Amino acid sequence: MRRASWLLIGGGAALCLVTFAGWVGLNLFACGLASGGCSLSRFRFRREDAEALTVFVPPFVLGCVLAATGIVLRMASHRKPR
């Protein structure tokens, strides 16, 4: 059970990080395609882009759920007497 909890925590955290990195990469790509160019001072995350959020939110939420499940399993294994 301990190995499963660590796998869930690690897998969920990795999924969240990969999803966030993909969102940042998409925003940087869109910034580079802007006709006027883009500098770091003008760069911002496009939260109102509904099409991109429908792709990036579900895996991010799934990663959070997996990590939370792993944390709950880890805490439950510590409460049981050996």
ABEGO torsion letter per residue (X at the ends): XAAAAAAAAAAAAAAAAAAAAAAAAAAAAAAAABAAEBBAAABBBBAABAAAAAAAAAAAAAAAAAAAAAAAAAAAAAABBX
